[in-house]
Amino acid sequence: MKTMKNILDTINCTAEKLRPESDETFLLQFDSDLEQLNERWKHLVSLSQKHNAKLRENLDLTQKLLDDIELQEKWIDKIVKDHLAREYTVHSELELAELNRKFQVSSEHMQ
C-alpha cells in the first residue's frame, strides 16, 4: 500500500508539472483519468481499512476463544487431579448406587 501511495503521489505531482504545458483537449482527458485513478485509490484504501478492521475483530475473537479454552483446560485438569486423589473403594451395593446417582447428577450439570 505504501508503494502504491508513493506512486500515486508521484503521478499527481507529475500531472501538476505537465498541466501548464498541455493543450486543453489533452488536459480534459488527463484530468478525467487522474480523477478516476484517485477515486479508485480512495476506494481501495476504504476496502483495505474495512478488511483490516474485520481481521482485527476476528483476531480478538480468536484470542477470546483461546482464553476460554485455556480456562476450561485448567478446570478439567483440576477435576482430573481431584478425581485421581480420591479413594473410590465401594463396599456395598448401596454405596455403589449412591456414587452412581452422584455421578449422574454431576453429568447432568456439565451438560
Secondary structure, 3 states (H helix, E strand, C coil): CHHHHHHHHHHHHHHHHHHHHCCHHHHHHHHHHHHHHHHHHHHHHHHHHHHHHHHHHHHHHHHHHHHHHHHHHHHHHHHHHHHHHCCCCCCCHHHHHHHHHHHHHHHHHHC
